[in-house]
Amino acid sequence: MPSEYNRGIMKDRAKREGVEAVVLSFIGGMLDIYCLDHFNIFATMHTGNTIRFAANLAEGNFSALLEPGLIMIFFGIGIYIANIYEKKQQNRAERKLLLINSLLLILAILIPVDDDPLHFTFPDFCSASIFGIIGALLIHSFIRFSTYSYSATMMTANINRLVTTVFKRIDEKDRKYNYAIILYILIILSFMVGVAFCHYYLINSNSRTSIERNLILLIPSILMLLLSVRRVGK
């Protein structure tokens, strides 16, 4: 009887965490395309930022080092903050990190950034710094479901895990992998939908003010707030 009860608890937890995984991936897609469209850098995919930094350094294009260098520095600061919270808050850390991200996104809405990705102004500097921290906290608030892990932003890792899980499903002929396969597919699609949705909004709102364009960030902010509240009951 206890084993059946425990299995039920684990199954319900896996479903809740699966929903969170899909939602966080949608948020990750929105944040990365927002930063790419505005600053020509990524909020979370620092392989791309590292490549940009190294390529511009090799070309002697030192003026282009600021954007990727800046967001990587603040990404590191964000990871350090996340580790401090995890050490002090333990089980409540993920909830508080999501809450901090929600508040930081509201702050980012109020910054009038330039819509030209090749023109880096002081407001762009401030906004990119905030997104460096947001991206770090988003990546750090990863979720474990069953025996599998996922990334809210790094689709290379998720595709690798998806195909590996498909291989295990075929090789072992075990249905226990079906849920993970479906979830990885939903996570990848959710990230793509977040990218497409935010990009479509931004390219069709050129006539609006910067603050009006930034209102799109209310969506990930509200979603993170809801997730932080949801985790209170866990």
Sequence and secondary structure as in RCSB ss.txt:
>XXXX:A:sequence
MPSEYNRGIMKDRAKREGVEAVVLSFIGGMLDIYCLDHFNIFATMHTGNTIRFAANLAEGNFSALLEPGLIMIFF
GIGIYIANIYEKKQQNRAERKLLLINSLLLILAILIPVDDDPLHFTFPDFCSASIFGIIGALLIHSFIRFSTYSY
SATMMTANINRLVTTVFKRIDEKDRKYNYAIILYILIILSFMVGVAFCHYYLINSNSRTSIERNLILLIPSILML
LLSVRRVGK
>XXXX:A:secstr
 HHHHHHHHHHHHHHHHHHHHHHHHHHHHHHHHHHHHHHSS SS HHHHHHHHHHHHHHT GGGSHHHHHHHHHH
HHHHHHHHHHHHHHGGGHHHHHHHHHHHHHHHHHTS   S TT   HHHHHHHHHHHHHHHHHHHS  EETTEE 
 SS HHHHHHHHHHHHHHHHHHT GGGHHHHHHHHHHHHHHHHHHHHHHHHHHT TTS HHHHHGGGHHHHHHHH
HHHHHGGG 
